[in-house]
Amino acid sequence: NAKVPHDAHPPYDLPHLTLLLCRGLFLLNAYPGVKVKMAKVDIKSAYRQVWCCIETARNLSAALPGVAAGMMDKDILAACLSLAFGAAFSPAEYGVWAEAIIQVHSRLRPQEGWLNGTQCFNGASFVDDAALLEPEMGNRPHMSVAAYEWAAKQFFGQNCIQVEKGAVESKPSDKMTVWGYDINWTGAERDTSLASVGFVEAKLAKAARLIGQSDFDRDCRKVSRAVLAETTGLLEFIAPV
């Protein structure tokens, strides 16, 4: 990460949770009495779908002992030719593709508009975690999932969808964990105050662990940069709730 210049890779503006929440409230007001459904679509080995250029790949390589391959007197140069987890630029590079898929998806609309609605589909993607949000009109939520999968396949090929995970998460539901938040639209079509958003248990445990560190003791006058960065990120996550 230290060797890769940040200006050589695009910035990536991650969508905020409020984008989904505001969109859901808009749909509830636009279609009174109609439920709101959510679904997620997972890309198989998302980062590995994006190939790196040689200039980037050479920074993702490592020299390993050749013993494992039967070469006793030689080393092996293992180079990662696709985006890798842990690389600082991977989220931004993949984000370009994720945004392209969302742009295609948001310009598609269902057939039989008299039943499924005439508006284009709704969705947003947090790096490789795509969240779709649709009113329950006809078969629209399922069509939205199919449209997103079709758009993804145009970029990454026919086998890019995580089928096993999608068998559960791609089923439209009014209650789902999205981007680390528990979102529940149950009953919101009758009363929008019934909609709720909360944290998953792992985030609550992380918050408790951070607060319990000595850096936050009353008599402490120094806070490490690592703790400050982690706390700032957590506060940004907590803010919408």
N, C-alpha and C positions, 0 to 999 in steps of 0.2 A: 504493500500500500504506500509506503514511503517513497518508492521509486516511480510511482505512476503520477504524472502531473494531472491535477484535478481539472485544469482547463482543457484537457484533451478529451473530456467526456461531458455529455450534456447534463444540465441540472435536471432535477425531477421534482415537480411540485406534487406532493402526496395529497390526495383528497382528504378532507376532514369529515369526521362523523356527521357533523351538522348538515353536510350536503345531502346525505341519505335521509336524515330526520326531516329536514325541510321539504324534501321531495315527497316523502311519505305524507306529510301534513297537507301538501298541495293536492295530492291525489285524493285524499279523504274529503277535501273541500270541493274538488272538481267533480267527484262522483259520490254524492251523498248516499250513505247506506251500503256502499260497496266496500268489501274487505280489501286490505292491502296484503300482498304476499311477497315474500323474499325467497331468493334462491342464490346458491353459490356455484361457481364453476371452477374447477381446479385443473390447471395445466400440468401435464405429466412432466416431472423434472424440468420445471420452467426455465431455469437458468441455462440448462444444457441445450435448450432449443435455439439459443443464440450463439453463433460462431464468432470467435474473436479474430481480429486481424493479427498478422505476425508480430507487429510491434507491441501489441498487448499480450499475446500468448507467451512471448519470451519472458515476460515478467511474472508469469504464472507457472514457472517450471522449477524443477528441483532435481539435483543430482543424487541418485540413490545407489547403494551398493548393488553390483550385478550378481551377487550370490544367489538371490532369489530366482534369477533367470538362468542360472547355470554358467554364468560368466564370471569366473573367479578373479580374473585379473583386470576386469573392466567395470566401469560404472555405467549406470543407465541414466539418461536424461529424460525425465518424465515431464511432458508439457501438456497443460490443459488447454485444449483448443476451443473451449466454450466458456461462457461466463461461469465463475466459480463462487460458491458460498464463502463469505469472509472477505472477498475483494470489495474495497470501498466503492468501486464504480459499478458493481453489478446491478444494484437496484435502479440506478439511473439509466444504464444501458438497456435493461429489460423494460424499464418504464416506457421507453419510446414505443416498443412493440405493444405493450399493454394498452397504451393510449390509442394506438392505431386500431386495435381490435375494438375498443370501446367506441371510437368514432364511427366505425363501420356499423356496429350493433345499434348505435343510437340514430342511425339513418335508415333503419329497416322498420317495417310496420307489418302487422299481421294481415292475413287475408280475411275476407268477410268482415269488413269494418263495422257493419251493422250489429255484429255479435261480439267481436273481440276489441272494438274500439279502433279509431282511425289514427290515433297519435303514434309516434315512433316509440320504440322501446326505451326503457330507462335502465341505467346501470353506471357503476363506477368501479375502478380497480385500484386497490392499494398494493402496488408492486404486482405480485402474481395472484393476489386474492381478489377475484372479481365478485361483486355483490350486485344482484339484479333486484329491482323493486317494481312491482306491477300491480295494477288494480285487478281484482278477481272478476274479470269480464270474459265470459265464454272460456276459451282455452288459452287466453293471452299469456298467463305466467309460464306455461309450458312452452308456448311458441317463443317467448323471450329467451328461454334457456337454449332452445334449438337454434335460434338465430345467433346467439353468442358463440355456441360451439361451431356453427358453420363459419362465422367470421374468423375464429381462431384457427380453424383448419386451412383457411386461405393463406395464412402466414406460416404456420408451422407443420402443415401436413395432416393427413387423415388420422394419424395415431397419436395426436398430441393431447387428447382429453384423458384425464384420470377417471376411468370408467368405474372402478370399484368405489372410490370415494364419492364420485358423483351420484352413485345409486342412492346415497343418503342425502347429501347436501344439495343436490340439484332438484330435489323434490320441493316445489314451492310450499312455503309454510308461513304462518303469521308470527312464528316465534323462532328465532335463530341467533346463533352467536356469529357476529360479523366484526372482523377487524379487532377482536379482543373484547367486544362489548356484547352483552346479552340484550337483544332488542325484541320487544314484544308488542305486537299490534293488535292483540286479541281484544275484541270489543270496541276498538277505536272507531269503527264505522258507525257506532251508536253514540259514542262520547269520546272525543279526542283526548280527554284527560286520562283515559284508561291506558293509553299507550305509555310504555315505560322503557327505560334504558338503564343498564347497570353494568357492573364489572364481573368478569369471570373470577373464580376463586384464586387463580394463580396471581392475578394482579393485586388482589387484596393482600396476599401473602408477601408479595414483593414490597408493597408499601410498608407493611409492618416491619419487614426486615430492614428497610432503609431508615425508618424512623428510629429503630432500636440501635443504630450504630453510634459509636462514641462521638462522631463528628457533630451530632445534634445534641450533645449534652449541654446543659445550661452554661457551664464554665468553659466550654471549648471555644477557642478563638481562631482556630484554623480548620478549614474544610478542604479536603483534597479535591483536585480537579475531577478525578474519576467519579467521586461521590456526587459532586455538584452536577456533572453532566448527566449522571443516571437519574438524579432527583429531578432535574429540569425536564428530562424526557418523560418521567412519570407524571409530573404535574401537568404537562401538556396533554397527556392521555386522560387524566382525571378531569380536566377543566370542563369538557362538554357535559359531564354528568353532575 
